[in-house]
Structures are given as C-alpha cells and as structure tokens.
C-alpha cells in the first residue's frame, strides 16, 4: 500500500468529479507543492458527523475524525487568486480505503491507502432518464469548470456521482453512496432522498 496525504473536508468527492479548493493553511500549501512537484495525489475524505448535541467539527481542527473511505484526487489546475490565496482544481480519481491514519508534526494527516474496485460503466436505465436531464441542467447552470466536464449521461455511475456531489443531500448519505458498489442502487437512493426533501 502507498501512503498519501489526507484532506478531511465537509464534502464527499466521487471518482470523475471536480472540487475547487482555496488553500491557505501551511500544511495544505506544503501538500499541494509536494503533489505538483511529484505528480502525486491526495485523498479527499469526509469528516465524521458530530455526536448528538455537539457542534459540527471544523475542517481546520487537527483532531477531526474522518471516514475510512475517500477518493484519491489529482490537481488538474491551479492559480493565485485575487485574494492572495492559492486556488486549485482537483479531480477525483479512485476510491481508497484508508489504513493507519496518522498526523504529522506539521498537522497534515497521512494514511496508507488501499484502492477499491473501480466502478464499471453501467448503462443508465430509462427509469432514471429524468435524473440525467436534471444533472445536465445543473452542469449548464453552474458554469465553469463543471460545464466543461466530459459528460457521460448514459453511464449510471457517472450520473449518480455527479448528482451526489452537487445536490444538497445529507453528508452521511453521500458517504454511503461513495462506499456502495451498485450504481443503480445509488441512483435509487438519490431519487428517494430528493423526494423526501421535496415532501411537505
């Protein structure tokens, strides 16, 4: 198993998805420099929810807990923003199971990672065509960089991943979808979550 930096966030990134980030903490600036220098990646992993009655954890909290499955991510673009912060555009590559996470002296989390099986392309059933249509409209409305994504609207896994990233679905549901190996099940659970949110 290889060792990669871990980036705990209040989000879930799926393989093939895009994630713009503003980098300002020293530990993550160093991580980005290392990734660009070595042509390597890092793992975006969702922060675990707080216990009942506790405040949601901060992404900058060095003791934050996180899930055991995340997505290895590659930096595909970067720029120096007008506010002085470093902006990067990351793209999800492959799901990884995290083993033996440890925090370095600089506060950066590292973990040994085990690649999980890649999702095969599964044709989108006609019953879920409306979800593909919704996704297409969302991508058009969001503009750059999402509007420039190569679209695979006939692929169940791709449609489910993009919708899970973009829709305001509970983080725990998104994490369970990332860990699921059944793309049709992911589509069905997304549709159920959307219907539940729209119910009075």
LOMIZA-622112 format. One line per field, with one value per atom (N, C-alpha, C): residue in three letters; residue number from 1; x negated, y negated, z; atom name. Coordinates in steps of 0.001 Angstrom, whole numbers. Example, Ala and Ser with C-alpha at 12.3 -4.5 7.8 and 13.67 -1.06 7.14 Angstrom:
2
res	ALA, ALA, ALA, SER, SER, SER
n	1, 1, 1, 2, 2, 2
u	-13190, -12300, -13200, -12850, -13670, -12900
v	5690, 4500, 3300, 2250, 1060, -30
w	7800, 7800, 7800, 7080, 7140, 7870
atom	N, CA, C, N, CA, C
REM end
This chain:
200
res	UNK, UNK, UNK, UNK, UNK, UNK, UNK, UNK, UNK, UNK, UNK, UNK, UNK, UNK, UNK, UNK, UNK, UNK, UNK, UNK, UNK, UNK, UNK, UNK, UNK, UNK, UNK, UNK, UNK, UNK, UNK, UNK, UNK, UNK, UNK, UNK, UNK, UNK, UNK, UNK, UNK, UNK, UNK, UNK, UNK, UNK, UNK, UNK, UNK, UNK, UNK, UNK, UNK, UNK, UNK, UNK, UNK, UNK, UNK, UNK, UNK, UNK, UNK, UNK, UNK, UNK, UNK, UNK, UNK, UNK, UNK, UNK, UNK, UNK, UNK, UNK, UNK, UNK, UNK, UNK, UNK, UNK, UNK, UNK, UNK, UNK, UNK, UNK, UNK, UNK, UNK, UNK, UNK, UNK, UNK, UNK, UNK, UNK, UNK, UNK, UNK, UNK, UNK, UNK, UNK, UNK, UNK, UNK, UNK, UNK, UNK, UNK, UNK, UNK, UNK, UNK, UNK, UNK, UNK, UNK, UNK, UNK, UNK, UNK, UNK, UNK, UNK, UNK, UNK, UNK, UNK, UNK, UNK, UNK, UNK, UNK, UNK, UNK, UNK, UNK, UNK, UNK, UNK, UNK, UNK, UNK, UNK, UNK, UNK, UNK, UNK, UNK, UNK, UNK, UNK, UNK, UNK, UNK, UNK, UNK, UNK, UNK, UNK, UNK, UNK, UNK, UNK, UNK, UNK, UNK, UNK, UNK, UNK, UNK, UNK, UNK, UNK, UNK, UNK, UNK, UNK, UNK, UNK, UNK, UNK, UNK, UNK, UNK, UNK, UNK, UNK, UNK, UNK, UNK, UNK, UNK, UNK, UNK, UNK, UNK, UNK, UNK, UNK, UNK, UNK, UNK, UNK, UNK, UNK, UNK, UNK, UNK, UNK, UNK, UNK, UNK, UNK, UNK, UNK, UNK, UNK, UNK, UNK, UNK, UNK, UNK, UNK, UNK, UNK, UNK, UNK, UNK, UNK, UNK, UNK, UNK, UNK, UNK, UNK, UNK, UNK, UNK, UNK, UNK, UNK, UNK, UNK, UNK, UNK, UNK, UNK, UNK, UNK, UNK, UNK, UNK, UNK, UNK, UNK, UNK, UNK, UNK, UNK, UNK, UNK, UNK, UNK, UNK, UNK, UNK, UNK, UNK, UNK, UNK, UNK, UNK, UNK, UNK, UNK, UNK, UNK, UNK, UNK, UNK, UNK, UNK, UNK, UNK, UNK, UNK, UNK, UNK, UNK, UNK, UNK, UNK, UNK, UNK, UNK, UNK, UNK, UNK, UNK, UNK, UNK, UNK, UNK, UNK, UNK, UNK, UNK, UNK, UNK, UNK, UNK, UNK, UNK, UNK, UNK, UNK, UNK, UNK, UNK, UNK, UNK, UNK, UNK, UNK, UNK, UNK, UNK, UNK, UNK, UNK, UNK, UNK, UNK, UNK, UNK, UNK, UNK, UNK, UNK, UNK, UNK, UNK, UNK, UNK, UNK, UNK, UNK, UNK, UNK, UNK, UNK, UNK, UNK, UNK, UNK, UNK, UNK, UNK, UNK, UNK, UNK, UNK, UNK, UNK, UNK, UNK, UNK, UNK, UNK, UNK, UNK, UNK, UNK, UNK, UNK, UNK, UNK, UNK, UNK, UNK, UNK, UNK, UNK, UNK, UNK, UNK, UNK, UNK, UNK, UNK, UNK, UNK, UNK, UNK, UNK, UNK, UNK, UNK, UNK, UNK, UNK, UNK, UNK, UNK, UNK, UNK, UNK, UNK, UNK, UNK, UNK, UNK, UNK, UNK, UNK, UNK, UNK, UNK, UNK, UNK, UNK, UNK, UNK, UNK, UNK, UNK, UNK, UNK, UNK, UNK, UNK, UNK, UNK, UNK, UNK, UNK, UNK, UNK, UNK, UNK, UNK, UNK, UNK, UNK, UNK, UNK, UNK, UNK, UNK, UNK, UNK, UNK, UNK, UNK, UNK, UNK, UNK, UNK, UNK, UNK, UNK, UNK, UNK, UNK, UNK, UNK, UNK, UNK, UNK, UNK, UNK, UNK, UNK, UNK, UNK, UNK, UNK, UNK, UNK, UNK, UNK, UNK, UNK, UNK, UNK, UNK, UNK, UNK, UNK, UNK, UNK, UNK, UNK, UNK, UNK, UNK, UNK, UNK, UNK, UNK, UNK, UNK, UNK, UNK, UNK, UNK, UNK, UNK, UNK, UNK, UNK, UNK, UNK, UNK, UNK, UNK, UNK, UNK, UNK, UNK, UNK, UNK, UNK, UNK, UNK, UNK, UNK, UNK, UNK, UNK, UNK, UNK, UNK, UNK, UNK, UNK, UNK, UNK, UNK, UNK, UNK, UNK, UNK, UNK, UNK, UNK, UNK, UNK, UNK, UNK, UNK, UNK, UNK, UNK, UNK, UNK, UNK, UNK, UNK, UNK, UNK, UNK, UNK, UNK, UNK, UNK, UNK, UNK, UNK, UNK, UNK, UNK, UNK, UNK, UNK, UNK, UNK, UNK, UNK, UNK, UNK, UNK, UNK, UNK, UNK, UNK, UNK, UNK, UNK, UNK, UNK, UNK, UNK, UNK, UNK, UNK
n	1, 1, 1, 2, 2, 2, 3, 3, 3, 4, 4, 4, 5, 5, 5, 6, 6, 6, 7, 7, 7, 8, 8, 8, 9, 9, 9, 10, 10, 10, 11, 11, 11, 12, 12, 12, 13, 13, 13, 14, 14, 14, 15, 15, 15, 16, 16, 16, 17, 17, 17, 18, 18, 18, 19, 19, 19, 20, 20, 20, 21, 21, 21, 22, 22, 22, 23, 23, 23, 24, 24, 24, 25, 25, 25, 26, 26, 26, 27, 27, 27, 28, 28, 28, 29, 29, 29, 30, 30, 30, 31, 31, 31, 32, 32, 32, 33, 33, 33, 34, 34, 34, 35, 35, 35, 36, 36, 36, 37, 37, 37, 38, 38, 38, 39, 39, 39, 40, 40, 40, 41, 41, 41, 42, 42, 42, 43, 43, 43, 44, 44, 44, 45, 45, 45, 46, 46, 46, 47, 47, 47, 48, 48, 48, 49, 49, 49, 50, 50, 50, 51, 51, 51, 52, 52, 52, 53, 53, 53, 54, 54, 54, 55, 55, 55, 56, 56, 56, 57, 57, 57, 58, 58, 58, 59, 59, 59, 60, 60, 60, 61, 61, 61, 62, 62, 62, 63, 63, 63, 64, 64, 64, 65, 65, 65, 66, 66, 66, 67, 67, 67, 68, 68, 68, 69, 69, 69, 70, 70, 70, 71, 71, 71, 72, 72, 72, 73, 73, 73, 74, 74, 74, 75, 75, 75, 76, 76, 76, 77, 77, 77, 78, 78, 78, 79, 79, 79, 80, 80, 80, 81, 81, 81, 82, 82, 82, 83, 83, 83, 84, 84, 84, 85, 85, 85, 86, 86, 86, 87, 87, 87, 88, 88, 88, 89, 89, 89, 90, 90, 90, 91, 91, 91, 92, 92, 92, 93, 93, 93, 94, 94, 94, 95, 95, 95, 96, 96, 96, 97, 97, 97, 98, 98, 98, 99, 99, 99, 100, 100, 100, 101, 101, 101, 102, 102, 102, 103, 103, 103, 104, 104, 104, 105, 105, 105, 106, 106, 106, 107, 107, 107, 108, 108, 108, 109, 109, 109, 110, 110, 110, 111, 111, 111, 112, 112, 112, 113, 113, 113, 114, 114, 114, 115, 115, 115, 116, 116, 116, 117, 117, 117, 118, 118, 118, 119, 119, 119, 120, 120, 120, 121, 121, 121, 122, 122, 122, 123, 123, 123, 124, 124, 124, 125, 125, 125, 126, 126, 126, 127, 127, 127, 128, 128, 128, 129, 129, 129, 130, 130, 130, 131, 131, 131, 132, 132, 132, 133, 133, 133, 134, 134, 134, 135, 135, 135, 136, 136, 136, 137, 137, 137, 138, 138, 138, 139, 139, 139, 140, 140, 140, 141, 141, 141, 142, 142, 142, 143, 143, 143, 144, 144, 144, 145, 145, 145, 146, 146, 146, 147, 147, 147, 148, 148, 148, 149, 149, 149, 150, 150, 150, 151, 151, 151, 152, 152, 152, 153, 153, 153, 154, 154, 154, 155, 155, 155, 156, 156, 156, 157, 157, 157, 158, 158, 158, 159, 159, 159, 160, 160, 160, 161, 161, 161, 162, 162, 162, 163, 163, 163, 164, 164, 164, 165, 165, 165, 166, 166, 166, 167, 167, 167, 168, 168, 168, 169, 169, 169, 170, 170, 170, 171, 171, 171, 172, 172, 172, 173, 173, 173, 174, 174, 174, 175, 175, 175, 176, 176, 176, 177, 177, 177, 178, 178, 178, 179, 179, 179, 180, 180, 180, 181, 181, 181, 182, 182, 182, 183, 183, 183, 184, 184, 184, 185, 185, 185, 186, 186, 186, 187, 187, 187, 188, 188, 188, 189, 189, 189, 190, 190, 190, 191, 191, 191, 192, 192, 192, 193, 193, 193, 194, 194, 194, 195, 195, 195, 196, 196, 196, 197, 197, 197, 198, 198, 198, 199, 199, 199, 200, 200, 200
u	-843, 0, -877, -430, -1169, -612, -1399, -995, -695, 466, 875, 1336, 1210, 1793, 3315, 3917, 5372, 5872, 6984, 7569, 9006, 9232, 10598, 11422, 12617, 13490, 14942, 15758, 17196, 17861, 17307, 17867, 17411, 18057, 17675, 17402, 16236, 15869, 15886, 16486, 16581, 15578, 15198, 14333, 14946, 14120, 14584, 15129, 15292, 15858, 14804, 15261, 14376, 14594, 13505, 13583, 12642, 13185, 12345, 12068, 10837, 10452, 9613, 9800, 8925, 7987, 6702, 5696, 5009, 5011, 4354, 3566, 3904, 3145, 1788, 773, -592, -703, -48, -174, 370, 1431, 2004, 1279, 716, -141, -1342, -1945, -3075, -2628, -1428, -906, -743, -165, 47, -1286, -2255, -3577, -4160, -4041, -4567, -3853, -2529, -1764, -2149, -2312, -2690, -4115, -4989, -6391, -6537, -5809, -5981, -4939, -4041, -2944, -2183, -1817, -1122, 215, 981, 2301, 2453, 3659, 4028, 5441, 5867, 7172, 8131, 9212, 10303, 11185, 11376, 12151, 13118, 14341, 15380, 15175, 15400, 15341, 16530, 16281, 17360, 18284, 19580, 20523, 20303, 20704, 20527, 21501, 21162, 22099, 23294, 24398, 25620, 25368, 25759, 25586, 24276, 23357, 22068, 22107, 21203, 21086, 20432, 20815, 20141, 18646, 17812, 16365, 15901, 14822, 14224, 13211, 13148, 12171, 10743, 10556, 9208, 8805, 9732, 9441, 8476, 7271, 6288, 6653, 7645, 8022, 9299, 9769, 11044, 11018, 12166, 12286, 12834, 12519, 12990, 13264, 13942, 14349, 13155, 13379, 12298, 12200, 13163, 13128, 13190, 12246, 12217, 11853, 11554, 11242, 9884, 9003, 7721, 7988, 7280, 7590, 6325, 6451, 5321, 5584, 4549, 4658, 4529, 5565, 5527, 5344, 5469, 5234, 5015, 4325, 4127, 3896, 4159, 3915, 3806, 3150, 3065, 4261, 5148, 6388, 6152, 7142, 7028, 6988, 7514, 7479, 6169, 5227, 3926, 3840, 4977, 4976, 4654, 4189, 3923, 5212, 5594, 6762, 6327, 6932, 6639, 7954, 7872, 8997, 8561, 9254, 8908, 9959, 9521, 10438, 10312, 11455, 11470, 10998, 10164, 9617, 10184, 9743, 10148, 10452, 11464, 11787, 10650, 10408, 9344, 9852, 9473, 9729, 8486, 8696, 7593, 7254, 5974, 5490, 4444, 4418, 3384, 3191, 4260, 4076, 3251, 2407, 1565, 1326, 1164, 963, -502, -1088, -2483, -2700, -3963, -4305, -3766, -3576, -3068, -1545, -895, 561, 1227, 450, 1020, 1266, 2466, 2793, 2223, 1725, 1241, 1910, 2047, 2621, 2140, 2047, 1803, 3134, 3108, 4368, 4402, 5588, 5846, 6889, 6544, 7512, 8706, 9885, 11099, 11417, 12213, 12545, 13159, 12735, 13332, 14738, 15615, 16983, 17040, 17619, 17772, 18854, 18751, 19793, 21054, 22166, 23459, 24442, 25050, 25976, 27092, 27455, 28497, 29865, 30592, 31938, 32875, 33832, 34784, 35502, 35737, 36455, 35745, 34445, 33675, 33253, 33870, 33517, 33762, 34774, 35064, 33918, 33213, 32070, 30925, 30720, 29689, 30040, 31328, 31754, 31539, 31843, 31607, 30125, 29287, 27843, 27344, 27817, 27371, 27713, 28901, 29295, 28426, 28140, 27296, 25905, 25314, 23967, 23943, 24982, 25054, 25185, 25981, 26217, 24997, 24230, 23083, 21943, 21865, 20802, 19450, 18392, 17025, 16713, 16044, 15485, 16431, 17593, 18449, 19026, 19272, 19861, 18905, 17598, 16612, 16294, 16958, 16732, 17147, 16339, 16772, 17944, 19062, 20295, 20533, 20979, 21316, 22722, 23679, 25041, 25754, 25118, 25692, 25055, 24184, 23461, 24034, 24619, 25277, 24325, 23100, 22147, 21766, 21562, 21164, 22294, 23510, 24661, 24871, 24802, 25005, 23927, 22681, 21592, 21740, 22058, 22173, 23375, 24493, 25659, 25393, 24734, 24437, 23540, 22610, 21722, 22470, 23395, 23976, 25268, 26018, 27299, 27103, 27993, 27882, 28387, 27684, 28036, 27179, 27741, 27022, 25662, 24652, 23286, 23176, 23918, 23865, 24393, 25421, 25954, 24922, 24282, 23256, 22129, 21717, 20634, 21052, 22278, 22740, 22834, 23155, 23199, 21794, 20822, 19438, 18979, 19412, 18964, 19744, 20855, 21676, 21049, 21189, 20660, 21743, 22982, 24103, 24599, 24311, 24701, 26213, 26954, 28413, 28972, 28413, 28816, 28527, 27397, 27067, 28092, 28483, 29487, 30821, 31215, 32498, 32482, 31383, 31294, 31234, 30596, 30594, 32002, 32712, 34077, 34955, 34785, 35563, 35231, 33947, 33548, 34131, 34155, 34726, 36224, 36907, 38349, 38647, 37810, 38017, 37843, 36874, 36633, 37739, 38367, 39409, 40781, 40903, 42191, 42470, 43737, 44067, 43917
v	1198, 0, -1247, -2265, -3517, -4454, -5453, -6446, -7759, -8349, -9606, -10593, -11898, -12899, -12790, -13117, -13101, -14526, -14844, -16182, -16016, -16053, -15923, -17174, -16973, -18080, -17738, -18762, -18557, -18341, -17434, -17110, -15713, -15166, -13866, -14071, -13646, -13713, -12301, -12161, -10865, -10802, -9596, -9480, -10201, -11008, -11755, -13128, -13447, -14736, -15816, -17067, -18220, -18875, -19397, -20062, -21266, -22487, -23677, -23914, -24258, -24482, -25746, -26452, -27576, -27091, -27213, -26685, -27844, -27793, -28868, -28361, -27168, -26641, -26123, -26352, -25978, -24496, -23651, -22201, -21802, -22485, -22131, -22819, -23987, -24606, -23710, -23176, -22260, -20989, -20503, -19308, -19541, -20688, -20995, -21100, -21767, -21870, -20483, -19607, -18258, -17486, -17631, -16929, -17413, -18732, -19274, -18872, -18874, -18525, -17056, -16182, -14741, -14123, -14957, -14452, -13356, -13672, -12712, -13297, -12510, -12949, -12997, -13312, -13276, -12716, -12376, -11745, -12729, -13036, -13807, -12834, -13106, -12203, -13030, -12538, -13283, -13206, -14344, -14420, -13673, -12959, -12247, -13243, -12952, -13879, -13929, -15029, -15140, -14239, -13928, -13206, -14106, -13497, -14262, -15328, -16555, -17654, -18395, -17874, -18533, -19434, -20419, -21313, -20579, -20918, -20308, -20600, -19626, -19839, -20803, -21496, -22408, -21664, -22024, -21391, -21703, -22804, -23185, -22559, -21825, -21176, -20014, -20059, -18998, -17657, -17623, -16361, -15781, -16359, -15952, -14473, -13802, -12417, -12364, -11294, -11197, -9745, -9552, -8214, -7412, -6118, -5216, -5070, -5628, -5557, -6974, -7294, -8590, -8395, -9499, -9447, -10078, -9295, -9852, -10911, -12014, -13206, -13766, -14256, -14854, -16332, -17139, -18566, -18739, -19289, -19452, -20913, -21842, -23252, -23998, -25126, -25950, -27393, -28317, -29728, -30496, -31658, -32558, -33489, -33394, -34150, -35615, -36448, -37885, -38194, -37273, -37487, -36999, -36573, -36142, -34671, -33973, -32548, -31727, -30517, -29597, -28855, -28889, -28143, -26929, -25783, -24583, -23975, -23254, -22466, -21010, -20223, -18816, -17945, -16793, -15851, -14491, -13921, -12616, -11521, -10621, -9543, -8186, -7672, -6327, -6304, -5524, -5354, -4622, -5027, -4410, -4133, -2974, -2687, -3083, -3834, -4416, -3526, -3217, -2416, -3223, -3017, -3595, -5100, -5892, -7343, -7894, -8834, -9446, -10905, -11719, -13145, -13489, -14147, -14531, -15721, -16046, -17180, -18501, -18557, -19784, -19847, -18820, -18800, -18122, -17729, -17083, -15605, -15153, -13740, -12934, -11744, -10790, -9453, -8652, -7329, -6367, -5105, -4065, -3779, -3703, -3588, -2315, -1739, -517, -835, -714, -1059, -109, -674, 123, 318, 1324, 1623, 405, 177, -900, -496, -1493, -1209, -957, 160, 390, -527, -814, -1604, -747, -1285, -594, -1532, -1066, -1912, -2433, -3682, -4312, -3761, -3151, -2664, -3820, -3533, -4553, -5178, -4391, -4889, -6071, -6215, -7274, -8369, -8399, -9408, -10825, -10983, -12320, -12822, -11902, -12309, -12800, -12138, -12592, -13972, -14197, -15512, -16589, -16263, -17208, -17537, -16520, -16732, -17625, -17398, -18210, -19680, -19939, -21330, -21935, -21146, -21635, -22010, -21154, -21414, -22676, -22866, -24073, -25324, -25241, -26402, -26756, -25756, -26003, -26704, -26531, -27185, -26534, -27301, -26791, -26464, -25333, -24360, -23222, -23139, -21965, -21878, -23025, -23000, -22414, -22337, -21796, -20323, -19725, -18303, -17462, -16464, -15487, -14708, -14730, -14187, -12745, -11952, -10551, -10316, -10978, -10972, -9641, -8723, -7389, -6368, -6835, -5964, -6166, -5120, -5224, -5694, -5160, -5524, -6995, -7482, -8883, -9818, -9511, -10352, -10372, -9201, -9135, -9914, -9796, -10505, -12008, -12517, -13968, -14508, -13799, -14268, -14253, -13213, -13133, -14288, -14689, -15810, -17136, -17316, -18635, -18897, -17852, -18054, -18226, -18987, -19211, -18016, -16904, -15665, -15552, -14957, -14791, -14127, -14617, -14124, -12625, -12128, -10693, -9865, -10375, -9669, -9672, -10822, -10896, -9906, -9807, -8887, -7443, -7098, -5725, -5423, -6434, -6240, -6018, -6739, -6544, -5119, -4566, -3232, -2117, -2458, -1457, -1057, 211, 701, 858, 503, 714, -634, -979, -2300, -2496, -1432, -1570, -1842, -1174, -1434, -2883, -3423, -4819, -5763, -5486, -6324, -6265, -5074, -4920, -5646, -5538, -6202, -7722, -8195, -9632, -10130, -9383, -9788, -9800, -8796, -8746, -9934, -10296, -11433, -12731, -12881, -14082, -14167, -13041, -13026, -13345, -12818, -13079, -14560, -15205, -16628, -17504, -17037, -17847, -17639, -16625, -16363, -17430, -17867, -18895, -18375
w	0, 0, 0, -715, -726, 338, 685, 1676, 965, 1289, 670, 1737, 1456, 2351, 2345, 3476, 3612, 3812, 3160, 3267, 3756, 5086, 5613, 5308, 4753, 4367, 4682, 4745, 4923, 3564, 2795, 1488, 1098, 75, -480, -1964, -2406, -3819, -4387, -5565, -6229, -7381, -7801, -8976, -10180, -10841, -12002, -11689, -10397, -10015, -9861, -9866, -9716, -8361, -7797, -6499, -6484, -6625, -6470, -4982, -4650, -3256, -3145, -2035, -1687, -589, -826, 95, 805, 2149, 2894, 4097, 4614, 5747, 5270, 6090, 5705, 5378, 6179, 5953, 4586, 4133, 2838, 1688, 1937, 921, 636, 1701, 1526, 800, 1133, 472, -1025, -1383, -2799, -3531, -2916, -3549, -3803, -2812, -2965, -4058, -4138, -5171, -6567, -6717, -8022, -8391, -7404, -7666, -8050, -7342, -7524, -8450, -8991, -9819, -9075, -7844, -6994, -6549, -5824, -5409, -3901, -3477, -2066, -1982, -781, -602, 60, -629, -31, 739, 2020, 2869, 3708, 3837, 4549, 6059, 6699, 8155, 8752, 9825, 10503, 11194, 11217, 11853, 13361, 13999, 15449, 16192, 17423, 18281, 18576, 18939, 19196, 20262, 19944, 20884, 20740, 19912, 19718, 18491, 18479, 17341, 16168, 14921, 13765, 13802, 13459, 13509, 12429, 12708, 11739, 10888, 9601, 8717, 9144, 9870, 10294, 11629, 12263, 13539, 13307, 13873, 13603, 14216, 15102, 15738, 15144, 14043, 13474, 13081, 13259, 12813, 11400, 10681, 9302, 8955, 7834, 7410, 6892, 6713, 6298, 4786, 4048, 2584, 2026, 1160, 492, -967, -1636, -3062, -3331, -3939, -4365, -5427, -5315, -6084, -6715, -7931, -8631, -8890, -8771, -9073, -10585, -11211, -12665, -13081, -12120, -12430, -11122, -11198, -10012, -10440, -9524, -9810, -8503, -8582, -7430, -7494, -6523, -6542, -6200, -6542, -6279, -4788, -3950, -2501, -1884, -2746, -2264, -1923, -1935, -1614, -2861, -2629, -3727, -4059, -5314, -5757, -6553, -6261, -7047, -7521, -8622, -9103, -9062, -8245, -8075, -8756, -9236, -9886, -9222, -8861, -8212, -9156, -8643, -9467, -9036, -7897, -7486, -5998, -5639, -4220, -3514, -2272, -1484, -70, 456, 1870, 2657, 3727, 4494, 5681, 5810, 6930, 7705, 9007, 9878, 9675, 9761, 9623, 10780, 10470, 11496, 11117, 12126, 11903, 12097, 11087, 11158, 12067, 12300, 13163, 12610, 11289, 10673, 10676, 11245, 11306, 10132, 9123, 7945, 8229, 7890, 8045, 6884, 7200, 6206, 6474, 5434, 5622, 4555, 4928, 3933, 3240, 1918, 1185, 347, 313, -447, -1516, -2794, -3841, -3838, -3964, -4089, -5568, -5857, -7248, -7934, -9164, -9937, -10367, -10464, -10872, -12373, -12801, -14242, -14807, -16096, -16758, -16872, -16387, -16454, -17135, -18208, -18959, -18058, -18271, -17463, -17857, -16913, -17239, -17592, -18437, -18878, -17684, -16638, -15461, -14803, -15055, -14402, -15381, -16552, -17554, -17031, -16177, -15646, -14771, -14088, -13272, -14154, -15289, -16225, -16771, -17049, -17526, -16477, -15219, -14127, -14013, -14098, -13995, -15124, -16330, -17461, -17236, -16723, -16449, -15346, -14317, -13230, -13727, -14536, -15046, -15901, -16709, -17540, -16675, -15614, -14759, -13919, -13518, -12646, -13369, -14675, -15429, -15185, -15443, -15318, -13857, -13574, -14516, -14887, -14205, -14392, -15799, -16413, -17750, -18782, -18438, -19376, -19116, -18124, -17861, -19065, -19376, -20374, -19785, -20467, -19895, -20344, -19374, -19637, -19093, -19696, -19176, -19389, -20111, -20284, -19347, -18446, -17515, -16109, -15551, -14243, -13153, -13131, -12087, -12189, -13409, -13598, -13193, -13606, -13263, -11752, -11118, -9668, -8923, -9374, -8710, -8788, -9987, -10137, -9356, -9389, -8641, -7142, -6660, -5229, -4796, -5649, -5321, -5309, -6246, -6482, -5720, -5409, -4737, -3229, -2580, -1128, -326, -485, 209, 1465, 2511, 3773, 3546, 4272, 4082, 4350, 5332, 5642, 4476, 3794, 2626, 1503, 1291, 247, 520, 1784, 2119, 1864, 2219, 1990, 501, -307, -1754, -2312, -1764, -2200, -1919, -804, -404, -1093, -1747, -2426, -3761, -4122, -5399, -6460, -6145, -7062, -7586, -8847, -9362, -9442, -9703, -9775, -8379, -7387, -6002, -5632, -6080, -5780, -6404, -7637, -8293, -7549, -7147, -6459, -5114, -4390, -3089, -3246, -4301, -4567, -4872, -5693, -6032, -4782, -3925, -2686, -1782, -1704, -871, -1410, -2734, -3341, -3075, -3185, -2932, -1472, -567, 860, 1170, 514, 768, 199, -887, -1525, -899, -26, 616, 1667, 1797, 2794, 4213
atom	N, CA, C, N, CA, C, N, CA, C, N, CA, C, N, CA, C, N, CA, C, N, CA, C, N, CA, C, N, CA, C, N, CA, C, N, CA, C, N, CA, C, N, CA, C, N, CA, C, N, CA, C, N, CA, C, N, CA, C, N, CA, C, N, CA, C, N, CA, C, N, CA, C, N, CA, C, N, CA, C, N, CA, C, N, CA, C, N, CA, C, N, CA, C, N, CA, C, N, CA, C, N, CA, C, N, CA, C, N, CA, C, N, CA, C, N, CA, C, N, CA, C, N, CA, C, N, CA, C, N, CA, C, N, CA, C, N, CA, C, N, CA, C, N, CA, C, N, CA, C, N, CA, C, N, CA, C, N, CA, C, N, CA, C, N, CA, C, N, CA, C, N, CA, C, N, CA, C, N, CA, C, N, CA, C, N, CA, C, N, CA, C, N, CA, C, N, CA, C, N, CA, C, N, CA, C, N, CA, C, N, CA, C, N, CA, C, N, CA, C, N, CA, C, N, CA, C, N, CA, C, N, CA, C, N, CA, C, N, CA, C, N, CA, C, N, CA, C, N, CA, C, N, CA, C, N, CA, C, N, CA, C, N, CA, C, N, CA, C, N, CA, C, N, CA, C, N, CA, C, N, CA, C, N, CA, C, N, CA, C, N, CA, C, N, CA, C, N, CA, C, N, CA, C, N, CA, C, N, CA, C, N, CA, C, N, CA, C, N, CA, C, N, CA, C, N, CA, C, N, CA, C, N, CA, C, N, CA, C, N, CA, C, N, CA, C, N, CA, C, N, CA, C, N, CA, C, N, CA, C, N, CA, C, N, CA, C, N, CA, C, N, CA, C, N, CA, C, N, CA, C, N, CA, C, N, CA, C, N, CA, C, N, CA, C, N, CA, C, N, CA, C, N, CA, C, N, CA, C, N, CA, C, N, CA, C, N, CA, C, N, CA, C, N, CA, C, N, CA, C, N, CA, C, N, CA, C, N, CA, C, N, CA, C, N, CA, C, N, CA, C, N, CA, C, N, CA, C, N, CA, C, N, CA, C, N, CA, C, N, CA, C, N, CA, C, N, CA, C, N, CA, C, N, CA, C, N, CA, C, N, CA, C, N, CA, C, N, CA, C, N, CA, C, N, CA, C, N, CA, C, N, CA, C, N, CA, C, N, CA, C, N, CA, C, N, CA, C, N, CA, C, N, CA, C, N, CA, C, N, CA, C, N, CA, C, N, CA, C, N, CA, C, N, CA, C, N, CA, C, N, CA, C, N, CA, C, N, CA, C, N, CA, C, N, CA, C, N, CA, C, N, CA, C, N, CA, C, N, CA, C, N, CA, C, N, CA, C, N, CA, C, N, CA, C, N, CA, C, N, CA, C, N, CA, C, N, CA, C, N, CA, C, N, CA, C, N, CA, C, N, CA, C, N, CA, C, N, CA, C, N, CA, C, N, CA, C, N, CA, C, N, CA, C, N, CA, C, N, CA, C, N, CA, C, N, CA, C, N, CA, C, N, CA, C, N, CA, C, N, CA, C, N, CA, C, N, CA, C, N, CA, C, N, CA, C, N, CA, C
REM end
